Amino acid sequence: MPIYLLIDLLAEPPSVTAYSDPRDGAYLASSTVPVGSPLRLPSPIDVELDTSIFKV
């Protein structure tokens, strides 16, 4: 299953969003956290991403 990861360092506050569950040309699920917070990536990756690595 494709997962699209968007790292937006220009947002206020900077954020990381994972989009998943694509159907008919759109992602049906998404999860957003501020940079520095952990983000759970869905199956089949199923891992917690440490977003602090994206801090500038």
C-alpha positions in Angstrom: 0.0 0.0 0.0 1.5 3.4 -1.0 2.1 5.9 1.8 2.7 9.6 0.9 4.8 11.5 3.4 4.5 15.3 3.4 7.1 17.2 5.5 6.0 20.9 5.6 8.7 22.9 7.3 7.0 26.2 6.2 3.7 25.5 8.1 3.2 27.1 11.4 3.9 25.0 13.3 6.1 22.8 11.0 4.3 19.5 10.5 4.6 16.0 9.0 1.6 14.3 7.4 1.3 10.6 6.3 -1.4 10.0 3.7 -2.5 6.4 3.2 -5.3 4.2 1.8 -5.4 5.5 -1.8 -8.6 4.8 -3.7 -9.9 6.3 -7.0 -7.1 8.9 -7.1 -7.4 10.2 -3.5 -5.9 9.3 -0.2 -8.7 8.4 2.3 -6.7 8.4 5.5 -4.2 10.9 6.9 -2.4 11.6 10.2 -0.5 14.9 11.0 1.8 15.7 13.9 4.0 18.7 14.6 7.7 18.2 13.7 9.4 16.7 16.8 6.4 14.4 17.7 6.4 10.7 16.7 4.2 9.7 13.7 2.9 6.2 13.4 3.1 5.0 9.8 0.3 2.6 8.9 0.6 -1.0 7.7 2.5 -2.5 5.9 5.3 -0.2 7.2 3.8 -0.1 10.7 6.6 1.8 12.4 6.8 4.9 14.6 8.7 7.7 12.7 10.8 10.1 14.9 10.0 13.4 13.2 12.6 15.3 15.2 15.1 14.4 12.4 13.3 17.0 10.3 13.9 20.0 12.6 15.8 22.8 11.0 
